[in-house]
C-alpha cells in the first residue's frame, strides 16, 4: 500500500491509493509539483518506498495466508468472503468477527471523522490543514486503507501488521508534505476504540484485542515521537 494524503491525483484518489500528477498546498498557494523536478523526484522516491502492510514478511503466518494477503494488498482491496473463511480457518480466528469489522468499517470511519471535526472544526475551513475539500477526502480514503490493513491483521491473528521500513518512508512523506499527522493519529485512535468496542459487544473477545493491538502497532509506526 503506497503513498499518502497530501499529494492528490488528478482523479482525486487518496495518497495511499497512489499518485500521478502532484498538487501540493503549501501555506497560501498551490504548487504544481510536476514543474519542480527536485520535488517530484523526492516525492516519487518516498512513494516508491512507502508501504504500510508488513504481513507478507511475517514468518509466523502460514505462507499460503501471506500469499492471499499479498494479492489483496496489491489490489488495495478488502478480503473476499472466501478468503476470510480460508484465512480464519488456518489462523483460528472467527470469520464472523472479521466480516463484522469489514462491514462496520465505513460507519466507524464516519464516526471517527465526525469526532475529529467536532474537536477541531477549523481543519476543514479555509486556512485549515484539511482544506480544500479534496484534501479532507484524501484523508478519509487513507483511513479506509489503514483500516483495511488492520482487518488483514485480525484475520491472520497477527498484531504486528506494519512494514517498519515502509512506514518510516511514509512518515517522511507525510512530514515532507506537511500532513497533519496529529489529526490522523486521533482518527486512528478513535477507530481503535470503536473497533474494540464493536467486537467486544459481539462477543469476539480475542479478535477485539487483536484489533486493538494491530491499531497500536500502526499508531506507533506513524507517530513521529516513536522515531
C-alpha positions in Angstrom: 0.0 0.0 0.0 1.7 3.1 -1.1 1.8 6.8 -0.7 -0.2 9.3 1.2 -2.6 12.0 1.9 -1.2 15.4 0.9 -0.4 14.7 -2.7 -3.5 14.1 -4.7 -4.2 12.5 -8.1 -6.0 14.4 -10.7 -8.8 11.9 -10.2 -8.9 12.8 -6.5 -7.7 9.5 -5.2 -6.2 9.4 -1.7 -2.5 9.2 -1.5 -2.5 5.7 -0.2 -4.1 4.7 -3.4 -1.2 6.1 -5.4 -0.5 9.3 -7.3 0.4 10.5 -10.7 0.2 14.3 -11.1 1.1 16.0 -7.9 -0.6 19.1 -6.5 0.6 20.3 -3.1 -0.9 23.0 -0.9 2.0 25.0 0.7 0.6 27.7 3.0 -1.2 30.3 0.8 -0.7 28.8 -2.6 -0.8 25.7 -4.8 2.4 24.4 -6.4 2.2 22.0 -9.3 5.0 19.6 -8.2 5.4 18.3 -11.7 7.0 21.6 -12.6 9.5 21.2 -9.7 11.8 18.4 -10.8 13.6 18.1 -7.5 10.4 17.9 -5.5 8.9 15.4 -7.9 11.9 13.2 -7.7 11.9 13.2 -3.8 8.2 12.5 -3.7 8.5 9.8 -6.2 11.2 8.2 -4.2 9.2 8.3 -1.0 6.1 7.0 -2.7 8.1 4.0 -4.1 9.5 3.2 -0.6 6.3 3.9 1.4 4.4 0.8 2.4 2.0 0.0 5.3 1.3 -3.7 5.2 4.1 -5.9 6.5 2.2 -9.1 7.0 3.7 -10.7 3.9 7.1 -10.8 5.7 5.8 -12.4 8.9 7.1 -15.9 9.1 4.7 -16.8 11.9 1.9 -16.6 9.4 1.4 -19.6 7.1 2.9 -18.9 3.7 -0.4 -19.7 1.9 -2.1 -16.9 4.0 0.7 -14.5 3.3 0.2 -15.0 -0.4 -3.5 -14.3 -0.2 -2.8 -11.1 1.8 -0.2 -10.0 -0.6 -2.6 -10.4 -3.6 -5.4 -8.5 -1.7 -3.0 -5.7 -0.6 -1.5 -5.3 -4.0 -5.1 -4.7 -5.3 -5.8 -2.4 -2.3 -9.0 -4.3 -1.5 -10.6 -6.0 1.5 -10.6 -9.8 1.7 -13.4 -11.7 0.0 -15.7 -13.9 2.0 -13.9 -17.0 0.6 -10.6 -15.5 1.6 -11.8 -14.7 5.0 -13.1 -18.2 5.6 -9.9 -19.8 4.4 -7.5 -17.5 6.3 -9.6 -17.6 9.5 -9.7 -21.4 9.4 -6.0 -21.6 9.1 -5.3 -18.9 11.7 -8.0 -20.0 14.1 -9.9 -16.7 14.1 -13.6 -16.1 13.9 -14.6 -15.4 10.3 -17.7 -13.6 11.6 -15.6 -11.2 13.6 -13.5 -10.3 10.6 -16.6 -9.9 8.4 -18.2 -7.7 11.0 -15.2 -5.5 11.2 -15.1 -5.0 7.4 -18.9 -4.4 7.3 -18.8 -1.8 10.0 -15.6 0.0 8.8 -17.4 2.7 6.8 -19.6 3.6 9.7 -16.7 3.6 12.2 -14.6 5.9 9.9 -17.6 8.3 9.6 -17.9 8.4 13.4 -14.1 8.9 13.9 -14.2 11.7 11.3 -17.2 13.4 13.0 -15.4 13.2 16.3 -12.2 14.8 14.8 -14.2 17.6 13.1 -16.2 18.3 16.3 -13.0 18.6 18.2 -11.2 20.6 15.6 -13.8 22.3 13.3 -11.2 24.6 11.8 -9.4 21.8 10.0 -11.8 21.9 7.0 -12.4 25.6 6.7 -10.2 28.0 4.6 -6.8 28.1 6.2 -7.2 24.7 7.9 -5.0 21.7 7.2 -7.8 19.7 5.6 -8.9 22.5 3.3 -9.9 22.4 0.4 -12.3 19.5 0.3 -10.2 17.2 -1.8 -7.6 17.2 1.0 -10.1 16.0 3.5 -11.5 13.4 1.1 -7.9 12.1 0.6 -7.5 11.8 4.4 -10.7 9.7 4.8 -9.7 7.5 1.9 -6.3 6.9 3.5 -8.1 6.0 6.8 -10.0 3.4 4.8 -6.7 1.9 3.6 -5.3 1.8 7.2 -8.5 0.1 8.4 -8.2 -2.5 5.6 -4.7 -3.5 6.8 -5.9 -3.8 10.4 -8.6 -6.2 9.2 -5.9 -8.3 7.5 -4.0 -8.5 10.8 -7.1 -9.6 12.7 -7.9 -12.3 10.2 -4.3 -13.5 10.3 -4.2 -13.4 14.1 -1.1 -11.1 13.8 -0.9 -7.8 15.6 2.4 -6.7 14.1 0.9 -5.5 10.8 3.2 -2.8 9.6 6.2 -2.7 7.4 8.6 -0.7 9.6 10.9 0.5 6.8 7.9 1.3 4.6 6.2 3.2 7.5 9.4 5.3 8.0 9.2 6.4 4.4 5.5 7.0 4.8 6.1 9.2 7.8 8.9 11.1 6.0 6.5 11.7 3.1 3.8 13.0 5.5 6.4 15.3 7.0 7.6 16.5 3.6 4.1 17.3 2.5 3.1 18.8 5.8 0.3 16.4 6.5 -1.5 16.9 9.9 -0.3 13.7 11.4 -1.7 14.6 14.8 -5.2 14.7 13.4 -4.7 11.4 11.5 -3.4 9.8 14.7 -6.5 11.0 16.5 -8.8 9.4 13.9 -6.8 6.1 14.2 -7.1 6.2 18.0 -10.9 6.6 17.7 -11.1 3.8 15.2 -9.2 1.6 17.6 -11.7 2.2 20.4 -14.7 1.8 18.0 -13.3 -1.5 16.6 -12.5 -2.9 20.1 -16.0 -2.0 21.5 -17.8 -3.4 18.5 -16.1 -6.7 18.6 -16.3 -6.9 22.4 -20.1 -6.2 22.3 -20.5 -9.0 19.7 -18.6 -11.5 21.9 -15.4 -11.6 19.9 -13.0 -11.0 22.8 -9.8 -12.4 21.3 -10.4 -10.6 18.0 -11.2 -7.4 19.8 -7.7 -7.4 21.5 -6.2 -8.4 18.1 -7.7 -5.3 16.5 -6.6 -3.1 19.4 -3.0 -4.3 19.2 -2.9 -4.0 15.4 -4.0 -0.4 15.7 -1.4 0.1 18.4 1.3 -1.1 16.0 0.0 1.2 13.3 -0.2 4.2 15.6 3.2 3.7 17.0 4.7 3.4 13.5 3.0 6.6 12.3 3.9 8.6 15.4 6.8 11.0 14.9 7.6 10.7 18.6 8.4 7.0 18.2 11.3 7.7 15.8 
